[in-house]
């Protein structure tokens, strides 16, 4: 499993918990309009859950520019500590 796959897997569970919907399957093009209940308040709760789970702080200027789940995945990955082999 690549690190992107691992982040996607965890993010999927965070979305399922946040929206109380076990049928959510994330894809990079998915946006707020694709998930019932994803409004501004849900977005704030989602970002807080992501930060808490991954132990990162997502810059608010970058969060404001997110267009879809792909952007979110890229942002999370860029904030994670780099693994050294």
N, C-alpha and C positions, 0 to 999 in steps of 0.2 A: 504494500500500500504506500503510495507516495504521500509526501507531507500534505499536498493539496487534497488528496483523497481523505486523509485523516481529518483535516480541518473541515471538509465538506460533511463527513460523517457526523462529527460532533455538532457542527452548525445545524444539520438537519434535526438532530435531537433537541437542540435549543429552540428551534422554530416550532417543532411539534409540541414541546412543553409550553412555550409562550402563547401559542394559538390554540392549545388544547385540541390538536388535530393530528392523529397518528398517520393520516394518509398523505401528509405533505412529503413530497419528493422534490428536493431543490435541484434547480438547474441554473446555469450562469445567467440566462436571460430573464429569469423570474424577477418580478418587481412587485411593489406593494399592491398594485391593482389586481394581481393574480392570487392574493391570499385574503380571504374574507376576514375582516377585523384588523387589517394592518393599516392603522391610522397613525397620526402623529404620536399619540400617547403610547400605543403599542410599540412604535419604533423606538421610543426612549427606553421602554422596559427591555426591549430586545437588545439594544446596544449595551445597557447595563448588565444584562445576563451574559452577553458575550465577553465583556470586559472582566467580569467576575470569574467566569469559567476559565478563560485563557490567561488570566493574570496580567492583562495588558491595559493600557490606556489608549483608546482610539482618539486621535486628535479631532476635536469638534469641527474644525474647518474641513477636514477630509470626510467626516461622517456626513456633513451637510451636502457634499457633492456626490454621494453615492446614488447611482442610477438603478442598480440591480444587484442581485445576489453575487454575480461575478465580481463586481466592484468591491463588494463587502468581503468576499473571500480574499481578493488581492490585498485589501487593506489589512485584514487580520494577519495574513501571512507575512506582510511587510513589518508588522509590529512584533512578531514572535522572535524570541532569541534564535540566532543561527546555531544549528547543530554542527559540530565539528566531527569529522570522521577520523 
